[in-house]
Amino acid sequence: MTAPRRAAIVRALLAAQGRPVSGESLADELGISRVAVGKHMNALRALGFDIESVHRAGHRLVALPPVTIPETVSPFVTDAFWQRFEGGVTTASTSDDAKRLARTGAAEGTVVVAARQQGGRGRLGRTWESPEGGAYVSAIFRPQIAPAQIAPLALVVALGVASGLEALGVCTMLKWPNDVLFEGRKLAGILLEMSAEADRVEWVVAGVGINVRRPEGSVDGFAYVTDVLPAAEPAHVAAAALDGVAAMYRRFISGGFGSLVDEYAGRDGLRGSEVVVRDGTGAVVAAGVAGGVDDSGRLLVGKTPVFGGEVTLKDPEGGER
């Protein structure tokens, strides 16, 4: 219960807009002792929160730490779909943590967040670099649908991330099946992992990594939210993305991917481009002009619908990128 109570304290301090909040009122609100409030304050300070104690007035929040942890993300999430936040400054993988929670019965809407990952993963077993300054989030879903219907969910999550980023002022495009791009460079990626029986999905964990602040020694080819919004904080970006994902997921569950296909088309960064799609072994599955995404979430390459694979673009010289 420590993280939820600390997050509740942060929400109360934020709501005060710089005014001191008494320890007594916080204790009453949370149903704990003033001594426990003091311990939570010390724990928040240890996490990097700048909290000032004002004599005979209470506690005043001066500044949040620039990291993605439950105590900084959950106060800014507005959608009630997200009901439980776990995580911390460092973890091996937020998705591995979320899968452990899912296996033990954690509810849909549970989120694991971290400021950095030591073992983050991308698609096809690739390593996802996860330095501090990014937003790393994994969410648990329990859709009441058949496994055959789950394929478009990566597109739904990508669309939700794009929608959330747009609410902050960052307009992005999507690269099927799981990348979010800014000016042709990768800004965010999505990885889905699932447990299912023959006729139903038990749970899905959607891992999202967003490049927020450009780290020292960063390489070309990637985009960062601070390229557009220099003052962007990872926690605010994570919260906006989560709210966007919740809205898109709700529409997907109620109307299928067909209810989102037009919106996806408006952000489709591949449509009209010459592409090559390969499977996990590197074999070519399809090649031609990308013609958009159908109601089942399949990429149309010429007349061929593609269920999955790795997409590269053909450049004018005949190479791929």
VOBA-1610 file (N, C-alpha, C; in pm, whole numbers, padded with zeros to 5 digits, always signed):
BEGIN
Met+00082-00122+00000Met+00000+00000+00000Met+00085+00127+00000Thr+00218+00111+00007Thr+00300+00231+00020Thr+00292+00321-00103Ala+00306+00263-00224Ala+00304+00347-00344Ala+00171+00419-00362Pro+00054+00351-00346Pro-00073+00423-00360Pro-00088+00536-00258Arg-00045+00516-00135Arg-00057+00621-00034Arg+00036+00738-00064Arg+00156+00706-00109Arg+00247+00814-00147Arg+00192+00892-00265Ala+00133+00819-00361Ala+00073+00888-00476Ala-00043+00976-00431Ala-00121+00929-00333Ala-00232+01009-00282Ala-00180+01135-00214Ile-00068+01123-00143Ile-00007+01241-00080Ile+00038+01340-00188Val+00100+01288-00293Val+00145+01376-00403Val+00027+01446-00467Arg-00084+01373-00490Arg-00203+01437-00548Arg-00254+01549-00458Ala-00255+01526-00327Ala-00302+01629-00235Ala-00210+01751-00237Leu-00081+01727-00243Leu+00014+01839-00249Leu+00003+01915-00380Leu-00018+01843-00490Leu-00036+01909-00619Leu-00164+01992-00621Ala-00271+01938-00562Ala-00399+02010-00559Ala-00388+02139-00479Ala-00296+02144-00385Ala-00280+02264-00303Ala-00211+02377-00378Gln-00153+02345-00495Gln-00093+02446-00583Gln+00010+02533-00508Gly+00099+02466-00440Gly+00208+02538-00375Gly+00181+02582-00232Arg+00056+02566-00187Arg+00024+02600-00049Arg+00056+02482+00042Pro+00092+02506+00167Pro+00121+02396+00260Pro-00006+02316+00291Val+00013+02187+00309Val-00095+02097+00348Val-00056+02036+00482Ser-00144+02043+00579Ser-00110+01996+00713Ser-00100+01844+00717Gly-00010+01797+00803Gly+00003+01653+00822Gly-00124+01593+00878Glu-00196+01670+00959Glu-00320+01621+01019Glu-00425+01595+00913Ser-00439+01688+00817Ser-00540+01670+00714Ser-00504+01553+00623Leu-00375+01535+00595Leu-00332+01420+00515Leu-00359+01290+00588Ala-00333+01289+00718Ala-00358+01169+00799Ala-00506+01133+00798Asp-00592+01234+00814Asp-00736+01209+00813Asp-00782+01156+00678Glu-00730+01217+00571Glu-00771+01177+00436Glu-00731+01034+00405Leu-00613+00993+00450Leu-00561+00860+00418Leu-00595+00755+00523Gly-00644+00799+00638Gly-00676+00705+00744Gly-00554+00646+00809Ile-00448+00726+00822Ile-00324+00681+00886Ile-00283+00783+00991Ser-00178+00753+01064Ser-00132+00845+01168Ser-00044+00954+01109Arg-00026+01063+01186Arg+00063+01170+01141Arg+00207+01120+01134Val+00241+01026+01223Val+00376+00968+01217Val+00396+00896+01083Ala+00292+00823+01038Ala+00301+00753+00910Ala+00312+00853+00795Val+00240+00964+00804Val+00251+01068+00702Val+00395+01117+00695Gly+00456+01141+00812Gly+00595+01186+00814Gly+00689+01087+00749Lys+00665+00958+00772Lys+00749+00855+00709Lys+00732+00855+00557His+00608+00873+00511His+00585+00881+00367His+00653+01004+00308Met+00650+01114+00378Met+00718+01235+00330Met+00868+01210+00315Asn+00927+01145+00412Asn+01070+01115+00405Asn+01100+01021+00289Ala+01010+00924+00267Ala+01029+00831+00156Ala+01019+00904+00021Leu+00926+00998+00011Leu+00912+01076-00112Leu+01037+01162-00135Arg+01090+01221-00030Arg+01213+01299-00043Arg+01328+01211-00092Ala+01333+01088-00041Ala+01438+00995-00083Ala+01425+00960-00231Leu+01303+00967-00284Leu+01280+00940-00426Leu+01310+01062-00513Gly+01339+01175-00451Gly+01373+01295-00528Gly+01271+01405-00524Phe+01160+01387-00450Phe+01060+01493-00438Phe+01117+01606-00351Asp+01100+01727-00399Asp+01141+01844-00320Asp+01020+01890-00241Ile+01014+01850-00114Ile+00901+01881-00027Ile+00953+01963+00091Glu+00894+02078+00108Glu+00937+02171+00213Glu+00843+02160+00332Ser+00899+02152+00451Ser+00818+02153+00573Ser+00806+02297+00622Val+00684+02344+00634Val+00657+02482+00675Val+00610+02480+00821His+00679+02552+00906His+00650+02550+01050His+00503+02584+01078Arg+00436+02495+01149Arg+00298+02509+01191Arg+00198+02519+01074Ala+00245+02488+00954Ala+00154+02494+00839Ala+00143+02361+00766Gly+00250+02284+00765Gly+00243+02155+00698Gly+00353+02136+00596His+00318+02072+00485His+00416+02033+00384His+00378+02097+00251Arg+00479+02142+00180Arg+00457+02209+00051Arg+00544+02143-00055Leu+00481+02107-00167Leu+00555+02047-00278Leu+00620+02156-00361Val+00752+02148-00371Val+00827+02246-00450Val+00851+02195-00591Ala+00891+02068-00604Ala+00920+02012-00737Ala+00912+01861-00734Leu+00872+01805-00848Leu+00869+01660-00867Leu+01002+01612-00922Pro+01042+01489-00894Pro+01163+01436-00957Pro+01136+01405-01103Pro+01234+01420-01191Pro+01213+01397-01334Pro+01224+01250-01372Val+01148+01163-01306Val+01155+01021-01332Val+01015+00962-01342Thr+01007+00847-01407Thr+00880+00778-01427Thr+00867+00670-01320Ile+00797+00700-01214Ile+00769+00606-01106Ile+00621+00620-01069Pro+00565+00523-00996Pro+00421+00533-00965Pro+00381+00664-00900Glu+00466+00715-00811Glu+00432+00836-00737Glu+00430+00961-00824Thr+00497+00959-00940Thr+00495+01075-01028Thr+00397+01059-01143Val+00365+00935-01181Val+00276+00913-01296Val+00130+00913-01255Ser+00093+00836-01153Ser-00049+00817-01122Ser-00122+00947-01088Pro-00057+01048-01025Pro-00132+01171-00998Pro-00177+01246-01124Phe-00114+01217-01239Phe-00147+01289-01362Phe-00234+01209-01456Val-00260+01084-01424Val-00350+01003-01507Val-00494+01038-01473Thr-00575+01063-01576Thr-00712+01107-01554Thr-00816+00999-01582Asp-00780+00895-01657Asp-00878+00791-01694Asp-00888+00688-01582Ala-01009+00663-01537Ala-01033+00570-01426Ala-01004+00426-01463Phe-00978+00398-01590Phe-00943+00261-01631Phe-00819+00213-01557Trp-00725+00304-01532Trp-00600+00268-01466Trp-00620+00274-01315Gln-00618+00158-01251Gln-00660+00150-01112Gln-00549+00109-01017Arg-00437+00062-01067Arg-00329+00019-00978Arg-00194+00047-01044Phe-00103+00111-00971Phe+00029+00145-01022Phe+00136+00078-00936Glu+00228+00010-01004Glu+00341-00054-00938Glu+00468-00011-01010Gly+00583-00047-00951Gly+00709-00015-01016Gly+00803+00061-00926Gly+00905+00121-00986Gly+01005+00194-00910Gly+01105+00257-01004Val+01214+00306-00948Val+01312+00376-01029Val+01375+00282-01131Thr+01417+00163-01089Thr+01486+00070-01177Thr+01423-00068-01167Thr+01408-00134-01282Thr+01364-00273-01284Thr+01432-00340-01403Ala+01432-00472-01404Ala+01486-00542-01520Ala+01395-00519-01641Ser+01265-00538-01622Ser+01169-00521-01730Ser+01031-00495-01672Thr+00969-00385-01709Thr+00834-00359-01661Thr+00737-00465-01711Ser+00761-00519-01831Ser+00670-00622-01883Ser+00684-00752-01806Asp+00806-00790-01769Asp+00821-00910-01687Asp+00751-00892-01552Asp+00765-00773-01494Asp+00696-00745-01368Asp+00545-00754-01386Ala+00494-00696-01496Ala+00349-00698-01520Ala+00299-00840-01545Lys+00378-00922-01614Lys+00336-01060-01638Lys+00327-01137-01507Arg+00422-01114-01416Arg+00413-01180-01285Arg+00285-01139-01212Leu+00253-01011-01220Leu+00129-00965-01156Leu+00007-01025-01223Ala+00008-01032-01357Ala-00106-01089-01430Ala-00128-01234-01393Arg-00018-01309-01379Arg-00031-01452-01345Arg-00089-01473-01205Thr-00071-01375-01118Thr-00125-01388-00982Thr-00260-01320-00967Gly-00321-01281-01080Gly-00458-01233-01077Gly-00476-01083-01076Ala-00371-01005-01101Ala-00386-00860-01103Ala-00491-00818-01204Ala-00569-00720-01168Ala-00683-00678-01251Ala-00639-00604-01375Glu-00729-00605-01474Glu-00711-00519-01591Glu-00700-00374-01543Gly-00610-00300-01605Gly-00589-00163-01561Gly-00475-00148-01463Thr-00404-00258-01435Thr-00283-00251-01353Thr-00166-00207-01440Val-00082-00118-01389Val+00029-00062-01464Val+00158-00075-01385Val+00265-00111-01454Val+00399-00108-01396Val+00479-00002-01470Val+00542+00089-01395Val+00621+00195-01457Val+00761+00195-01395Ala+00857+00246-01471Ala+00994+00256-01421Ala+01066+00369-01493Ala+01167+00424-01424Ala+01249+00529-01484Ala+01354+00473-01578Arg+01397+00350-01553Arg+01490+00283-01644Arg+01475+00132-01628Gln+01509+00062-01737Gln+01505-00084-01737Gln+01645-00137-01765Gln+01679-00246-01702Gln+01809-00308-01726Gln+01800-00422-01825Gly+01676-00466-01854Gly+01660-00577-01949Gly+01539-00558-02036Gly+01518-00436-02085Gly+01404-00409-02171Gly+01415-00485-02302Arg+01299-00518-02362Arg+01296-00596-02485Arg+01213-00526-02590Gly+01253-00547-02715Gly+01174-00504-02828Gly+01120-00627-02900Arg+01067-00607-03020Arg+01014-00719-03096Arg+01126-00811-03141Leu+01090-00939-03166Leu+01183-01041-03217Leu+01303-01060-03126Gly+01283-01036-02994Gly+01388-01060-02897Gly+01497-00955-02891Arg+01476-00843-02958Arg+01579-00739-02956Arg+01584-00671-02819Thr+01701-00617-02787Thr+01716-00539-02665Thr+01662-00398-02688Trp+01584-00348-02592Trp+01535-00211-02599Trp+01615-00129-02499Glu+01694-00036-02552Glu+01773+00049-02463Glu+01679+00134-02379Ser+01700+00135-02248Ser+01606+00201-02158Ser+01677+00290-02058Pro+01745+00395-02105Pro+01815+00483-02011Pro+01718+00573-01936Glu+01763+00625-01823Glu+01680+00720-01749Glu+01651+00842-01836Gly+01531+00893-01825Gly+01487+01002-01911Gly+01380+00959-02008Gly+01351+00827-02012Gly+01243+00776-02094Gly+01121+00744-02009Ala+01013+00704-02075Ala+00891+00661-02007Ala+00869+00514-02041Tyr+00878+00428-01942Tyr+00867+00284-01962Tyr+00748+00232-01883Val+00651+00180-01955Val+00521+00146-01897Val+00476+00011-01952Ser+00423-00074-01865Ser+00361-00199-01910Ser+00225-00211-01842Ala+00124-00240-01922Ala-00013-00241-01873Ala-00077-00377-01895Ile-00162-00416-01801Ile-00234-00543-01808Ile-00374-00521-01863Phe-00409-00602-01965Phe-00544-00601-02021Phe-00600-00743-02010Arg-00730-00751-01991Arg-00800-00880-01989Arg-00923-00872-02079Pro-00901-00860-02210Pro-01014-00845-02303Pro-01094-00975-02313Gln-01226-00961-02313Gln-01314-01077-02323Gln-01340-01107-02471Ile-01232-01147-02540Ile-01241-01178-02683Ile-01159-01303-02711Ala-01182-01361-02828Ala-01108-01481-02868Ala-00965-01442-02907Pro-00870-01535-02892Pro-00731-01505-02930Pro-00717-01458-03074Ala-00801-01509-03163Ala-00792-01470-03304Ala-00824-01323-03326Gln-00891-01260-03230Gln-00930-01120-03244Gln-00830-01023-03183Ile-00724-01074-03121Ile-00635-00989-03044Ile-00527-00924-03130Ala-00507-00971-03253Ala-00396-00924-03336Ala-00386-00772-03349Pro-00499-00699-03366Pro-00486-00553-03384Pro-00451-00476-03257Leu-00441-00543-03141Leu-00424-00467-03017Leu-00295-00385-03016Ala-00188-00434-03078Ala-00066-00355-03085Ala-00090-00224-03158Leu-00172-00229-03263Leu-00205-00107-03338Leu-00291-00015-03253Val-00381-00073-03174Val-00466+00007-03086Val-00382+00080-02983Val-00287+00009-02923Val-00200+00072-02823Val-00115+00181-02887Ala-00059+00154-03005Ala+00021+00255-03075Ala-00063+00378-03107Leu-00187+00355-03150Leu-00276+00467-03179Leu-00307+00546-03052Gly-00325+00477-02940Gly-00349+00545-02813Gly-00230+00627-02769Val-00109+00572-02784Val+00012+00648-02749Val+00021+00774-02835Ala-00004+00758-02967Ala+00001+00873-03056Ala-00102+00979-03017Ser-00222+00934-02981Ser-00327+01027-02940Ser-00287+01101-02812Gly-00230+01028-02716Gly-00186+01092-02593Gly-00076+01193-02616Leu+00019+01159-02703Leu+00128+01252-02734Leu+00075+01376-02806Glu-00024+01355-02893Glu-00083+01470-02963Glu-00149+01566-02865Ala-00209+01511-02757Ala-00270+01598-02656Ala-00166+01686-02589Leu-00040+01643-02589Leu+00068+01724-02533Leu+00125+01822-02635Gly+00094+01800-02764Gly+00146+01887-02868Gly+00250+01822-02957Val+00261+01689-02951Val+00357+01616-03035Val+00278+01533-03136Cys+00282+01572-03262Cys+00207+01503-03366Cys+00295+01394-03429Thr+00247+01272-03428Thr+00327+01158-03471Thr+00257+01081-03582Met+00333+00989-03642Met+00279+00895-03739Met+00307+00754-03687Leu+00242+00655-03749Leu+00254+00517-03705Leu+00317+00432-03814Lys+00405+00342-03772Lys+00464+00243-03861Lys+00415+00106-03817Trp+00335+00044-03901Trp+00283-00088-03871Trp+00398-00184-03843Pro+00389-00273-03741Pro+00271-00289-03655Pro+00282-00219-03519Asn+00400-00166-03481Asn+00411-00129-03340Asn+00502-00009-03311Asp+00530+00074-03410Asp+00619+00188-03386Asp+00544+00319-03400Val+00585+00415-03318Val+00536+00553-03326Val+00652+00639-03372Leu+00630+00716-03478Leu+00737+00792-03542Leu+00713+00941-03531Phe+00824+01015-03524Phe+00819+01160-03537Phe+00919+01199-03645Glu+00867+01260-03752Glu+00949+01299-03867Glu+01036+01184-03916Gly+00974+01065-03923Gly+01039+00948-03976Gly+01131+00874-03882Arg+01149+00924-03763Arg+01237+00861-03664Arg+01155+00799-03552Lys+01204+00690-03497Lys+01130+00618-03395Lys+01126+00696-03265Leu+01004+00718-03215Leu+00983+00788-03089Leu+00937+00692-02980Ala+00863+00589-03019Ala+00811+00494-02921Ala+00789+00359-02986Gly+00792+00254-02903Gly+00766+00119-02952Gly+00675+00045-02856Ile+00606-00055-02910Ile+00510-00133-02832Ile+00542-00281-02849Leu+00534-00356-02740Leu+00551-00501-02744Leu+00438-00566-02667Leu+00365-00659-02732Leu+00257-00732-02666Leu+00301-00873-02632Glu+00263-00918-02513Glu+00283-01057-02471Glu+00152-01105-02411Met+00119-01232-02438Met-00017-01277-02409Met-00017-01417-02349Ser-00117-01443-02266Ser-00149-01579-02222Ser-00292-01606-02262Ala-00314-01719-02330Ala-00448-01747-02380Ala-00475-01896-02381Glu-00602-01931-02373Glu-00648-02066-02397Glu-00705-02071-02538Ala-00756-02186-02577Ala-00802-02202-02714Ala-00912-02104-02752Asp-01000-02075-02655Asp-01117-01996-02688Asp-01122-01859-02621Arg-01022-01826-02540Arg-01027-01696-02474Arg-00889-01646-02437Val-00877-01515-02430Val-00755-01451-02386Val-00758-01441-02234Glu-00654-01488-02168Glu-00647-01475-02023Glu-00598-01336-01984Trp-00486-01294-02042Trp-00435-01159-02019Trp-00340-01120-02131Val-00326-00990-02150Val-00228-00933-02241Val-00150-00827-02165Val-00019-00829-02179Val+00065-00722-02125Val+00118-00641-02243Ala+00091-00513-02243Ala+00139-00421-02346Ala+00252-00338-02287Gly+00372-00359-02337Gly+00486-00280-02294Gly+00507-00162-02388Val+00525-00044-02332Val+00543+00077-02411Val+00670+00147-02365Gly+00758+00178-02459Gly+00877+00258-02428Gly+00874+00384-02511Ile+00884+00499-02446Ile+00879+00628-02515Ile+01008+00704-02488Asn+01072+00752-02593Asn+01191+00836-02579Asn+01146+00976-02540Val+01180+01020-02421Val+01136+01152-02376Val+01252+01251-02378Arg+01352+01227-02297Arg+01468+01316-02292Arg+01587+01252-02362Arg+01656+01329-02445Arg+01770+01276-02519Arg+01886+01250-02423Pro+01930+01125-02410Pro+02039+01096-02317Pro+02175+01134-02376Glu+02274+01144-02291Glu+02409+01169-02338Glu+02455+01052-02424Gly+02522+01084-02533Gly+02570+00979-02621Gly+02464+00917-02708Ser+02348+00982-02721Ser+02241+00926-02804Ser+02283+00924-02950Val+02229+00828-03024Val+02264+00812-03164Val+02154+00870-03252Asp+02190+00901-03375Asp+02091+00951-03470Asp+01993+00840-03506Gly+01879+00880-03558Gly+01779+00783-03600Gly+01663+00768-03505Phe+01674+00830-03387Phe+01565+00825-03290Phe+01516+00966-03261Ala+01388+00976-03230Ala+01329+01105-03194Ala+01298+01104-03045Tyr+01288+01224-02987Tyr+01261+01240-02844Tyr+01155+01347-02827Val+01070+01329-02726Val+00963+01425-02701Val+01022+01564-02679Thr+01135+01574-02613Thr+01195+01705-02587Thr+01247+01772-02713Asp+01253+01700-02827Asp+01285+01766-02955Asp+01176+01867-02989Val+01054+01839-02942Val+00939+01926-02968Val+00904+02008-02844Leu+00905+01943-02729Leu+00869+02006-02602Leu+00989+01999-02508Pro+01077+02099-02511Pro+01201+02091-02433Pro+01182+02069-02284Ala+01070+02114-02230Ala+01047+02102-02085Ala+00968+01977-02048Ala+00944+01886-02143Ala+00860+01769-02115Ala+00920+01682-02005Glu+00834+01636-01916Glu+00874+01547-01808Glu+00829+01405-01842Pro+00914+01304-01818Pro+00876+01166-01849Pro+00745+01122-01785Ala+00720+01163-01661Ala+00597+01121-01593Ala+00473+01177-01661His+00479+01303-01704His+00365+01363-01773His+00340+01291-01907Val+00449+01257-01976Val+00437+01187-02104Val+00375+01049-02083Ala+00422+00977-01982Ala+00366+00845-01952Ala+00218+00854-01920Ala+00178+00952-01840Ala+00037+00968-01803Ala-00048+01000-01925Ala-00002+01089-02010Ala-00078+01123-02131Ala-00093+01002-02222Ala+00014+00924-02237Ala+00008+00805-02320Ala-00092+00704-02263Leu-00090+00684-02132Leu-00183+00590-02070Leu-00328+00633-02090Asp-00355+00762-02076Asp-00492+00809-02099Asp-00535+00788-02243Gly-00443+00811-02337Gly-00474+00787-02477Gly-00500+00640-02505Val-00420+00552-02446Val-00436+00409-02467Val-00570+00361-02410Ala-00606+00408-02291Ala-00733+00365-02230Ala-00850+00401-02320Ala-00850+00521-02377Ala-00960+00564-02464Ala-00969+00477-02589Met-00855+00448-02652Met-00855+00366-02772Met-00893+00221-02742Tyr-00846+00169-02632Tyr-00878+00031-02593Tyr-01028+00016-02571Arg-01089+00114-02507Arg-01233+00109-02482Arg-01310+00104-02614Arg-01266+00183-02712Arg-01332+00184-02843Arg-01310+00052-02916Phe-01191-00005-02902Phe-01161-00134-02964Phe-01250-00245-02908Ile-01266-00248-02777Ile-01348-00350-02713Ile-01495-00337-02753Ser-01541-00214-02768Ser-01683-00195-02799Ser-01714-00208-02948Gly-01618-00173-03035Gly-01649-00172-03177Gly-01550-00244-03266Gly-01452-00312-03208Gly-01351-00379-03289Gly-01255-00281-03355Phe-01154-00335-03422Phe-01057-00245-03485Phe-01120-00167-03600Gly-01228-00221-03657Gly-01295-00149-03766Gly-01340-00010-03724Ser-01370+00010-03595Ser-01412+00142-03548Ser-01297+00240-03539Leu-01174+00189-03551Leu-01054+00274-03540Leu-00975+00283-03670Val-01016+00205-03771Val-00931+00194-03890Val-00915+00328-03962Asp-01019+00410-03966Asp-01006+00540-04031Asp-00910+00631-03955Glu-00918+00625-03823Glu-00828+00706-03743Glu-00683+00660-03761Tyr-00665+00528-03770Tyr-00531+00476-03795Tyr-00480+00523-03931Ala-00570+00521-04030Ala-00531+00563-04166Ala-00479+00706-04167Gly-00536+00792-04081Gly-00491+00930-04076Gly-00352+00947-04019Arg-00300+00842-03954Arg-00165+00848-03897Arg-00072+00746-03962Asp-00116+00681-04066Asp-00040+00572-04127Asp+00083+00626-04199Gly+00200+00596-04144Gly+00325+00645-04203Gly+00379+00558-04314Leu+00316+00444-04342Leu+00365+00354-04447Leu+00285+00364-04576Arg+00162+00406-04568Arg+00073+00402-04685Arg+00135+00474-04805Gly+00137+00405-04918Gly+00192+00462-05041Gly+00342+00442-05057Ser+00407+00383-04958Ser+00552+00361-04966Ser+00583+00220-05015Glu+00697+00206-05082Glu+00746+00073-05121Glu+00805+00006-04997Val+00753-00112-04964Val+00797-00179-04843Val+00834-00324-04871Val+00913-00379-04779Val+00943-00521-04778Val+00909-00572-04638Val+00836-00683-04630Val+00800-00742-04501Val+00867-00878-04491Arg+00938-00898-04379Arg+01006-01026-04355Arg+00955-01089-04226Asp+00962-01221-04222Asp+00926-01290-04099Asp+01046-01297-04006Gly+01031-01369-03893Gly+01137-01373-03794Gly+01265-01437-03841Thr+01259-01516-03948Thr+01380-01579-04003Thr+01449-01493-04107Gly+01385-01382-04145Gly+01441-01296-04248Gly+01385-01322-04386Ala+01301-01423-04400Ala+01242-01453-04530Ala+01139-01348-04569Val+01135-01310-04697Val+01041-01210-04745Val+00900-01268-04748Val+00809-01200-04680Val+00668-01238-04677Val+00591-01167-04786Ala+00623-01040-04806Ala+00554-00960-04908Ala+00641-00840-04943Ala+00626-00790-05064Ala+00698-00671-05108Ala+00609-00597-05206Gly+00608-00464-05196Gly+00526-00384-05284Gly+00487-00253-05218Val+00380-00194-05267Val+00334-00066-05213Val+00237-00091-05098Ala+00264-00028-04984Ala+00175-00041-04869Ala+00044+00031-04898Gly-00066-00043-04883Gly-00196+00013-04916Gly-00285+00039-04797Gly-00223+00051-04679Gly-00302+00079-04560Gly-00324-00047-04477Val-00414-00035-04381Val-00444-00142-04286Val-00592-00173-04294Asp-00628-00302-04294Asp-00769-00339-04306Asp-00836-00348-04169Asp-00964-00387-04170Asp-01042-00389-04046Asp-00992-00492-03945Ser-00908-00585-03989Ser-00851-00686-03900Ser-00711-00648-03852Gly-00665-00529-03892Gly-00533-00485-03851Gly-00420-00538-03937Arg-00453-00600-04052Arg-00350-00654-04140Arg-00299-00544-04233Leu-00167-00546-04257Leu-00107-00452-04351Leu-00132-00503-04492Leu-00180-00417-04578Leu-00204-00454-04717Leu-00082-00413-04800Val-00015-00512-04856Val+00102-00488-04943Val+00063-00535-05082Gly+00038-00438-05171Gly-00024-00474-05297Gly-00160-00535-05268Lys-00182-00659-05311Lys-00308-00728-05282Lys-00293-00830-05169Thr-00177-00829-05106Thr-00149-00930-05004Thr-00172-00875-04865Pro-00262-00935-04786Pro-00278-00894-04646Pro-00172-00964-04560Val-00101-00888-04478Val+00008-00941-04397Val-00032-00936-04250Phe-00021-01049-04182Phe-00062-01056-04041Phe+00046-01005-03946Gly+00172-01027-03982Gly+00280-00985-03894Gly+00412-00989-03967Gly+00513-00926-03908Gly+00645-00926-03970Gly+00718-00797-03945Glu+00840-00792-03997Glu+00927-00675-03983Glu+00925-00598-04113Val+00890-00468-04106Val+00874-00386-04226Val+00994-00296-04245Thr+01049-00296-04366Thr+01151-00197-04403Thr+01103-00123-04527Leu+01151+00000-04541Leu+01116+00083-04657Leu+01223+00071-04763Lys+01181+00065-04889Lys+01277+00068-04998Lys+01316+00213-05025Asp+01446+00238-05040Asp+01489+00374-05072Asp+01506+00388-05223Pro+01523+00510-05275Pro+01530+00531-05421Pro+01640+00453-05490Glu+01747+00417-05417Glu+01859+00343-05477Glu+01835+00192-05477Gly+01721+00150-05423Gly+01688+00008-05423Gly+01724-00063-05295Gly+01786+00006-05202Gly+01818-00054-05072Gly+01699-00048-04979Glu+01723-00087-04855Glu+01616-00087-04754Glu+01662-00012-04630Arg+01563+00044-04560Arg+01594+00116-04436Arg+01479+00099-04337
//
